[in-house]
């Protein structure tokens, strides 16, 4: 698995668009981490554990939730997240 990372957009794109990965911070120290629950069943179970682990390391965690997993996050929510945190963990489960 040393080859390039391929990410596919699940929003019905016909041909994948080349996108660079966002830069990863060298450390989470002093960062504000957002956790976005996309409203899939039991996704909160995973995200609650991520929240617990991050908070246990003294990292500031802010939680967000999409109204429904069937649609993209509303622009207002995306803007709020971008204004309030340094990076985001998004998770889902079934």
C-alpha positions as CSV (number, residue, x, y, z in Angstrom):
1,X,0.0,0.0,0.0
2,X,2.8,2.4,-0.8
3,X,1.1,3.8,-3.9
4,X,-0.9,6.9,-4.2
5,X,-4.0,7.4,-2.1
6,X,-7.2,7.4,-4.2
7,X,-10.3,9.1,-2.8
8,X,-13.7,8.8,-4.4
9,X,-16.4,11.4,-4.0
10,X,-19.6,9.5,-3.1
11,X,-21.9,12.2,-4.6
12,X,-22.4,10.4,-8.0
13,X,-19.4,11.9,-9.8
14,X,-18.9,10.3,-13.2
15,X,-15.1,10.7,-13.2
16,X,-12.9,11.1,-10.1
17,X,-11.5,14.6,-9.7
18,X,-7.8,14.8,-8.7
19,X,-7.6,16.5,-5.3
20,X,-4.7,17.0,-3.0
21,X,-5.0,15.8,0.5
22,X,-5.2,18.5,3.1
23,X,-2.1,19.1,5.1
24,X,-2.0,17.2,8.4
25,X,-0.9,19.0,11.5
26,X,2.3,17.6,13.1
27,X,0.4,17.5,16.4
28,X,-3.0,18.1,17.8
29,X,-1.7,20.0,20.8
30,X,-3.5,23.4,21.0
31,X,-5.9,22.5,18.1
32,X,-9.6,22.6,18.2
33,X,-11.0,19.4,16.8
34,X,-14.5,19.3,15.4
35,X,-16.4,16.0,15.3
36,X,-19.1,15.8,12.7
37,X,-21.8,13.2,13.1
38,X,-23.5,12.7,9.7
39,X,-26.6,11.2,11.4
40,X,-26.1,7.6,10.4
41,X,-27.3,5.0,12.8
42,X,-24.8,4.3,15.6
43,X,-22.2,6.7,14.2
44,X,-22.4,8.5,17.5
45,X,-21.1,5.4,19.2
46,X,-17.8,5.6,17.3
47,X,-17.6,9.4,17.5
48,X,-18.3,9.4,21.3
49,X,-15.2,7.2,21.7
50,X,-13.1,9.5,19.5
51,X,-14.4,12.5,21.5
52,X,-13.4,10.6,24.8
53,X,-9.9,9.8,23.5
54,X,-9.2,13.3,22.3
55,X,-10.6,15.0,25.4
56,X,-8.5,12.6,27.5
57,X,-5.4,14.0,25.8
58,X,-6.5,17.6,26.7
59,X,-7.6,18.4,23.2
60,X,-10.6,20.8,22.8
61,X,-13.4,19.0,21.0
62,X,-16.5,20.5,19.5
63,X,-19.4,18.3,18.3
64,X,-21.6,18.9,15.2
65,X,-24.4,16.9,13.6
66,X,-25.9,17.0,10.1
67,X,-29.7,17.1,10.0
68,X,-29.7,14.0,7.7
69,X,-27.1,11.7,6.2
70,X,-29.0,11.7,2.9
71,X,-27.9,15.3,2.0
72,X,-24.7,17.3,2.1
73,X,-24.2,19.4,5.2
74,X,-26.0,22.7,5.0
75,X,-23.7,25.6,4.0
76,X,-24.4,27.3,7.4
77,X,-23.1,24.3,9.3
78,X,-20.0,24.0,7.1
79,X,-19.3,27.7,7.6
80,X,-19.8,27.4,11.4
81,X,-17.4,24.4,11.6
82,X,-14.8,26.2,9.5
83,X,-14.9,29.2,11.8
84,X,-14.8,27.3,15.0
85,X,-12.3,24.5,14.6
86,X,-8.9,23.7,13.2
87,X,-9.7,20.2,11.8
88,X,-12.6,17.8,11.6
89,X,-13.2,14.1,12.2
90,X,-16.2,12.9,10.3
91,X,-17.6,9.4,10.9
92,X,-20.4,7.1,10.0
93,X,-21.6,3.7,10.8
94,X,-24.5,1.3,10.1
